Amino acid sequence: MVVVPEIDFNNTSEAFKHKSTAELKEAAFMFEMLNHPILGKPGKSLLKFAVNVGLPVKPVIKATLYKHFVGGETLEDCLPTVAKLERSNVKSILDYSEEGLQNEAGFEKAFQELLRNIKFSGEHDAIPFSVFKTTAIASEHILEKVSLGETLTSAEEEEWKKVYYRFDKLCNTAFFSKVPLMVDAEDSWIQKAIDDLTLEMMEKYNKDKVYVLNTYQLYKKDSLNYLRENLQYAQENGFKIGAKLVRGAYMEKERRRANEKGYASPIQDTKEDTDRDYNEAVKLCMANLDKMMVIVATHNEESSKLAAGLIQNTVYRNDHPTLWFSQLLGMCDHISFTLSAQGYNVVKYVPYGPVKAVTPYLIRRAEENSSMEGQAKKEISLIKTELAERRRRRK
């Protein structure tokens, strides 16, 4: 039986002790805006269009969404945010969030920045991980063809060799920099190529410690079984698995494509199915902490409590080096800082990049917060509670 510790995620004093009253008021205003009907899908599409055609909206974005969810334009710009989080014993992952550079020059630019990111992380104890998307260094076209097992043309063979070289070089750099590297999950129709590459790199570099981690999207019907298979394969072949557990980020896109192309959707039929598989994955990983590293990357309070409760049932300390919790910068501070205060390892995803380049990321955050099950209402309620409590204490 799992003994769930008494974790109060509604303790706003703990959750927001790192923020000034002025910062909380700014955050409340921003979440109110995200929760406003004008920022529905048409509003977000208009925002993206305005940025792409050069309308003068960047100052507004930079003062609101960008300021709240992004660390800065460069690695160095992020250091004040990293230092502020570190004061509450919350670590950082600097996530290079420029998207959509689907050409060779763009891939090479991203590759060089990612190499720099890994080395930069190795120089800062407060940045214990690095992360990348494979589509930053590879075209979706080549990833889909390889995922489908289709025959590549001679030009595509050369393209794939470059992808393989970049992928391996990033993992190799992580290994020698002693910085665990997370490979983000992507669309299901390109994921097999990413999974196969990542498993190969885990087998190559994770002999004694975990330096390469894959991301398992538990809103996919096959992910839990795939995680089980990976664990078994790793045990049979003498290496360790790294697993970042997420629910998933592309549900509408996945279901729409499946419907258009006439195949069964890979996405769970209900949220309850996703929650079940996510929690089963947490249990599986917690039972194998000596054989793997797990990042419980979630904004879900119950899943966070589950993982925390499971570590309580072992001989391990809360800050066991192969168990981490992760949330996005600007979201779910009530989870991050509460867990950190109780001695758990916590890391925040801190995106960085130019305003235009990270706009797709910001729009996804806006959509996530303003959706039916988004975070905006919860965040507003917690912030207002803390502001009221601070007013009371001043009297």
Secondary structure in CASP SS format (residue, H / E / C, confidence):
PFRMAT SS
TARGET T0000
AUTHOR 0000-0000-0000
METHOD secondary structure of the structure
MODEL  1
M C 1.00
V C 1.00
V C 1.00
V C 1.00
P C 1.00
E C 1.00
I C 1.00
D C 1.00
F C 1.00
N C 1.00
N C 1.00
T H 1.00
S H 1.00
E H 1.00
A H 1.00
F C 1.00
K C 1.00
H C 1.00
K C 1.00
S C 1.00
T H 1.00
A H 1.00
E H 1.00
L H 1.00
K H 1.00
E H 1.00
A H 1.00
A H 1.00
F H 1.00
M H 1.00
F H 1.00
E H 1.00
M H 1.00
L H 1.00
N C 1.00
H C 1.00
P H 1.00
I H 1.00
L H 1.00
G C 1.00
K H 1.00
P H 1.00
G H 1.00
K H 1.00
S H 1.00
L H 1.00
L H 1.00
K H 1.00
F H 1.00
A H 1.00
V H 1.00
N H 1.00
V C 1.00
G C 1.00
L C 1.00
P C 1.00
V C 1.00
K H 1.00
P H 1.00
V H 1.00
I H 1.00
K H 1.00
A H 1.00
T C 1.00
L H 1.00
Y H 1.00
K H 1.00
H H 1.00
F H 1.00
V C 1.00
G C 1.00
G E 1.00
E C 1.00
T C 1.00
L C 1.00
E H 1.00
D H 1.00
C H 1.00
L H 1.00
P H 1.00
T H 1.00
V H 1.00
A H 1.00
K H 1.00
L H 1.00
E H 1.00
R C 1.00
S C 1.00
N C 1.00
V C 1.00
K E 1.00
S E 1.00
I E 1.00
L E 1.00
D E 1.00
Y E 1.00
S C 1.00
E C 1.00
E C 1.00
G C 1.00
L C 1.00
Q C 1.00
N C 1.00
E H 1.00
A H 1.00
G H 1.00
F H 1.00
E H 1.00
K H 1.00
A H 1.00
F H 1.00
Q H 1.00
E H 1.00
L H 1.00
L H 1.00
R H 1.00
N H 1.00
I H 1.00
K H 1.00
F H 1.00
S H 1.00
G H 1.00
E C 1.00
H C 1.00
D C 1.00
A C 1.00
I C 1.00
P C 1.00
F E 1.00
S E 1.00
V E 1.00
F E 1.00
K C 1.00
T H 1.00
T H 1.00
A H 1.00
I C 1.00
A C 1.00
S C 1.00
E H 1.00
H H 1.00
I H 1.00
L H 1.00
E H 1.00
K H 1.00
V H 1.00
S H 1.00
L H 1.00
G C 1.00
E C 1.00
T C 1.00
L C 1.00
T C 1.00
S H 1.00
A H 1.00
E H 1.00
E H 1.00
E H 1.00
E H 1.00
W H 1.00
K H 1.00
K H 1.00
V H 1.00
Y H 1.00
Y H 1.00
R H 1.00
F H 1.00
D H 1.00
K H 1.00
L H 1.00
C H 1.00
N H 1.00
T H 1.00
A H 1.00
F H 1.00
F H 1.00
S H 1.00
K C 1.00
V C 1.00
P C 1.00
L E 1.00
M E 1.00
V E 1.00
D C 1.00
A C 1.00
E C 1.00
D C 1.00
S H 1.00
W H 1.00
I H 1.00
Q H 1.00
K H 1.00
A H 1.00
I H 1.00
D H 1.00
D H 1.00
L H 1.00
T H 1.00
L H 1.00
E H 1.00
M H 1.00
M H 1.00
E H 1.00
K H 1.00
Y H 1.00
N C 1.00
K C 1.00
D C 1.00
K C 1.00
V C 1.00
Y C 1.00
V E 1.00
L E 1.00
N E 1.00
T E 1.00
Y E 1.00
Q E 1.00
L C 1.00
Y C 1.00
K E 1.00
K C 1.00
D C 1.00
S H 1.00
L H 1.00
N H 1.00
Y H 1.00
L H 1.00
R H 1.00
E H 1.00
N H 1.00
L H 1.00
Q H 1.00
Y H 1.00
A H 1.00
Q H 1.00
E H 1.00
N H 1.00
G C 1.00
F C 1.00
K C 1.00
I E 1.00
G E 1.00
A E 1.00
K E 1.00
L E 1.00
V E 1.00
R C 1.00
G C 1.00
A C 1.00
Y C 1.00
M H 1.00
E H 1.00
K H 1.00
E H 1.00
R H 1.00
R H 1.00
R H 1.00
A H 1.00
N H 1.00
E H 1.00
K H 1.00
G C 1.00
Y C 1.00
A C 1.00
S C 1.00
P C 1.00
I E 1.00
Q C 1.00
D C 1.00
T C 1.00
K H 1.00
E H 1.00
D H 1.00
T H 1.00
D H 1.00
R H 1.00
D H 1.00
Y H 1.00
N H 1.00
E H 1.00
A H 1.00
V H 1.00
K H 1.00
L H 1.00
C H 1.00
M H 1.00
A C 1.00
N C 1.00
L C 1.00
D C 1.00
K C 1.00
M E 1.00
M E 1.00
V E 1.00
I E 1.00
V E 1.00
A E 1.00
T C 1.00
H C 1.00
N C 1.00
E H 1.00
E H 1.00
S H 1.00
S H 1.00
K H 1.00
L H 1.00
A H 1.00
A H 1.00
G H 1.00
L H 1.00
I H 1.00
Q H 1.00
N C 1.00
T C 1.00
V C 1.00
Y C 1.00
R C 1.00
N C 1.00
D C 1.00
H C 1.00
P C 1.00
T C 1.00
L E 1.00
W E 1.00
F E 1.00
S E 1.00
Q E 1.00
L E 1.00
L C 1.00
G C 1.00
M C 1.00
C C 1.00
D H 1.00
H H 1.00
I H 1.00
S H 1.00
F H 1.00
T H 1.00
L H 1.00
S H 1.00
A H 1.00
Q C 1.00
G C 1.00
Y C 1.00
N C 1.00
V E 1.00
V E 1.00
K E 1.00
Y E 1.00
V E 1.00
P E 1.00
Y E 1.00
G C 1.00
P C 1.00
V H 1.00
K H 1.00
A H 1.00
V H 1.00
T H 1.00
P H 1.00
Y H 1.00
L H 1.00
I H 1.00
R H 1.00
R H 1.00
A H 1.00
E H 1.00
E H 1.00
N H 1.00
S H 1.00
S C 1.00
M C 1.00
E C 1.00
G C 1.00
Q C 1.00
A H 1.00
K H 1.00
K H 1.00
E H 1.00
I H 1.00
S H 1.00
L H 1.00
I H 1.00
K H 1.00
T H 1.00
E H 1.00
L H 1.00
A H 1.00
E H 1.00
R H 1.00
R H 1.00
R H 1.00
R H 1.00
R H 1.00
K C 1.00
END
